[in-house]
């Protein structure tokens, strides 16, 4: 009849400590990407090493898709899309065909 018993203070403290640790882990997860770079905004910074790898792949294959590139560079598909879009702006590749799901890029000669 007395109602629900209150939890001991130690249990409440443990729960608060655990919640704060989980928040810190989430913040650490958000701060890095699969490329190992710090994620400060939606912009992707492409380093010279990655550009060299992409150019080597373009020499091997004339046609590149974001999915194929992501598998070879071990990055996400969205990062591969941004890399290919940046290379298109630089004139290294040309957009061959595009539909709502995928884009096919051709190496510019």
Secondary structure, DSSP 8 states (H G I E B T S, - for coil): --------HHHHHHHHHHHHHHHHHHHHHHHB-TTSSB--SS-----HHHHHHHHHHHHH-SEEEHHHHHHHHT--HHHHHHHHHHHHHHTSEEEEEE-SS-EEEEE--
